[in-house]
Amino acid sequence: MVGLARISILTLVIWGLVALTAWSVYTPPQAGKVVGAARHGSDADFVPPPDLKADLSVLTKADIWGARAAPANQAANSGSAKPQAEVWSRVAIVKEAAGAFILLSSPSGEVKPFKAGDTLPDGSKLLRISTSEVVVKPSSGGSQAVHVLN
């Protein structure tokens, strides 16, 4: 028990010496060398988003979700009397400093961005976009939340 007490006291003495040495040799950085926000509570500048046109064209050409297969199915069913609605598919949800927007692909393969408040091609209104859900107000009224599968 005496050995443990001696080790504890020796540890505290060493810790005190290290703290005293660190305090005595510390010098604050020069005024021009400090990196941080200019004032308390200010926001850091966001990096501007990259140009997504090249990436979107690669995604469109890759046909990951079978966007080109939808028009072929519609052409096969063209003999039916019931008109088919256009089927737009979700390509991606993009989150930026200014807010989020969703990229939708038309049946012809054209990719268009839509943000909250925009009217969708079928007349519905896009109310809210988050990484987990998209809330749409159908043209018939009401509100419909579409949960995004990750």
Secondary structure as UniProt FT lines:
FT   HELIX           2..25
FT   HELIX           31..33
FT   TURN            40..41
FT   HELIX           53..62
FT   TURN            63..65
FT   TURN            67..68
FT   HELIX           69..76
FT   TURN            77..79
FT   STRAND          89..96
FT   TURN            97..98
FT   STRAND          99..105
FT   TURN            107..108
FT   STRAND          111..115
FT   TURN            116..117
FT   TURN            121..122
FT   STRAND          125..129
FT   STRAND          133..137
FT   TURN            139..140
FT   STRAND          144..147
//
